[in-house]
Amino acid sequence: MKKRSLLSDLQSILSSSLVSGSTSSEDDQATDLLSALKNAWGSTDESNATDEEISALFDKIAKVFEQSVSSSS
């Protein structure tokens, strides 16, 4: 399932050290977004999650992005 693969890729990006340690206000927004995504992710393990859990997680992630876009405009 493609969603499972996408979530795995996203989780790798979120846990990457490449997205930490920034200082500008734009970077603060990115840090806030990453924190919100990690919170939405919670304890979901995409490798063992059901299709319904995967879909629910995608919905949560979409809401985080929607809130981020609306608050930055």
C-alpha positions in Angstrom: 0.0 0.0 0.0 1.4 3.4 -1.1 0.2 5.2 2.0 2.2 2.9 4.3 5.3 3.6 2.2 4.7 7.4 2.3 4.2 7.3 6.1 7.5 5.4 6.5 9.3 8.0 4.3 7.7 10.9 6.3 8.6 9.3 9.6 12.2 9.0 8.4 12.2 12.7 7.5 10.7 13.7 10.8 13.3 11.8 12.8 16.2 13.1 10.6 18.7 15.4 12.2 18.5 17.5 9.0 15.4 19.2 10.2 16.6 20.3 13.6 18.6 23.2 15.0 17.4 26.2 13.1 17.0 29.8 14.4 15.1 32.1 12.0 11.4 32.8 12.3 10.7 30.8 9.2 12.6 27.9 10.7 10.6 28.3 13.9 7.5 27.8 11.8 9.0 24.6 10.3 10.0 23.4 13.8 6.4 24.0 15.0 5.1 22.1 12.0 7.4 19.2 12.7 6.4 19.1 16.3 2.7 19.1 15.3 3.3 16.3 12.9 5.2 14.3 15.5 2.3 14.8 17.9 -0.3 13.8 15.3 1.8 10.7 14.6 1.6 9.7 18.3 2.6 6.1 18.9 1.3 4.8 15.5 3.6 2.2 14.0 2.9 2.2 10.3 4.5 -1.3 9.9 1.8 -2.9 12.1 -1.1 -0.4 11.6 -4.4 -1.4 10.0 -5.5 0.3 6.8 -8.0 2.2 8.9 -5.3 3.4 11.3 -3.2 4.5 8.3 -6.1 6.4 6.8 -6.8 8.1 10.1 -3.2 9.1 10.5 -3.3 10.6 6.9 -6.3 12.6 8.0 -4.5 13.9 11.1 -1.4 14.8 9.0 -3.6 16.7 6.4 -5.2 18.7 9.2 -1.8 19.7 10.6 -0.8 20.9 7.1 -4.1 22.8 6.6 -3.6 24.5 10.0 0.0 25.4 9.2 -0.9 26.8 5.8 -3.8 28.9 7.1 -1.8 30.2 10.0 1.2 31.3 7.9 -0.8 33.2 5.3 
